[in-house]
């Protein structure tokens, strides 16, 4: 336990067992000097400028040059979709957006297996962009990202599930979705 002994000049002598005796100076009362205010402003400006430089040098290139680092699931699906589009350039694209029901329930390979081998080239290419836990907000974000990334499907099938439209308390999509996916 530290012990405090007061001295005649207004300072306090603090005795700590592990440090020995440490003298503390009283806190200056009154208006701060102009030099200390100037140093405080310089510190604040330096902090704001440093944050801006950090955003320009690190965060912006990360978003622009390597967007797959922020949301690898989406990046993998876009990569696969581009590969399939390159394979079957003549087939129109149908993008399916939704939550886990769509992600687990729509199987493009099963869709193509049901067709006769000669008919596969004449039907649209189905691609599943369903994501586990995706509500309306994340589905819209996926649709916007697809258009921004140059994937323009001829048809978009969008899952509509009414319970996701009422998002209250712990079911709120903002609380369930990882924040790094929302950029």
N, C-alpha and C positions, 0 to 999 in steps of 0.2 A: 504494500500500500504506500503511495506517495505521501509525504508529509510536506506541508507548506508553512514556511516561516516568513513573516513580514519583516521588512527592513525599514530603516528610517527614511530612506530616499524614495519610497513609494514602490519599489520593485519587490517582487516576491522571490524567495529562494525555495526552489522545489527540490526535495531530496528523494531521489529514486534509488532503490537498493541496487539495481543493476547498472545504473548510469553514473552514480555519484551525485554531486550537487549541480544543478542546472539553474542558472538565473534567468528569469523571464522578465521581459520589459513590459511596462504597462502599455495598454492600447492607447494610441494618441487620440485624444478627444478633440472635437471641433471639426472645422472644415478641412477636407484634404487639400494638400498643396496642389498648385497647378501642374507641377512636374509629375506627381502621382496620377492625377487625372489624365494627363497626356499619355503616360505609360499605359494606363488602362485602355484608352481609346486605340492606341497602337496595337495592343494585344488583341482587342476585339476585331480590328480591321485585319490583322494578320490571320486570325482564326477564320474569318469569313473568306479571305482570299485563298488560304490554304485549302479550305473545303472545296471552293470552286475549282482550284487547280487539280485537286484529287479527282473530282468528278470528270474533268476533261481528260486527264491522263489515264485514269483507270476504269471508271464506271462506264463512260461513254464507249470506249473501244470494246469493252467486254460485251456490251449490248449490241453493238453494230457488227463487230468482227466475229464474235463467237456466241451467238444467241443460244446455241444448244447447251451451253454451260448453265444457263439460268433455268431452262425447262427442257431437260434431256428427253423426256417422254414425247413432247411435241416435236422436237427436232428429229427424233428417230422416225416418227410417222411421216413427216414431210419428206425425209430422205427416201423412205420406202415408196411413197406416193410418186415422187419424181422418177424413181427407177421403173415403176410400173407404167407411168405415162410414156417414158422413153421406149419401153418394150412394145406398148400398144398405143402408139401415137394416134391412130385413126379412130380409136374408141372414145366416145364421150365419157366424161368423168361424172360420177354421182358421189358426192361427199355426204356421209352420214354423220351427223353431230348428235351427241347425247351424253347421258351419264353411264353408269355401270350396266344398266339394262341394254343399252345400245352396244357398249364395248364388248359385253359377253354374249349378246344375243344375235348380233349380225356377223355372219361369217362370209366374206367375199369368196373364199375358196369353195365353200359349199354351194354358193350361188352359181359359180362357174361349173362345178361338178354336175349340177342338175341339168345343165344344158348339153345338147349334143355337141361333140367336138367341132363340127363344122360351123355351129351357130355361135361359138364363143367369140369369134372375131366380129360378129355383127351386133352384139348386144353391148350396152354401156358397161363401163368398168366401175364396179362398186368399190369404194374405199371407206373404211371405218375410222372415223376420227372421234369415236366415243371415248370418254375419259371417266375414270372412277371418281365419284363425288362431284361431278360437274353439274352445276345448276345453270340457270339462264345466263348468269354473269360470265362464267367460264366458257360456256358454249358460244356466246357472242364474241368473247375474246379470241377463241379459236377461229371463228369465221373471219374476223378482221385480220388475224395473223395470216390466214391462208391467202386472202386477197393481197395483203401487203407482200407476201413472199412469192407472188406471181402464180399461184395456183388458182385458176378460175374455173370451178366446176360448172358444168352445164345445168346440173340440178343439185340442190342442197336439201337433204331430208333432215329436218330438225325435230328432235324428240320434244314433245310437249307433254309434260307431266304436271298437272295442276298443283299437287302438294308442294312442289318446289317454288311455286309462285308466291306462296305465303311463307316467308322466312322469318321466324320469330326466335329470339333468344339463342339457344345452343344450336338450332338448326340453320342459323343464318350462314349463308355461303361465305361471307367475309371472314367468319371465324373458323370455318372448316378448311378452306383452301390455303395452301402454303403461299405466303406473300411473295416469294421470289418468282412464282409462276405468273404473277399479275402484271408483268411489264411488257 
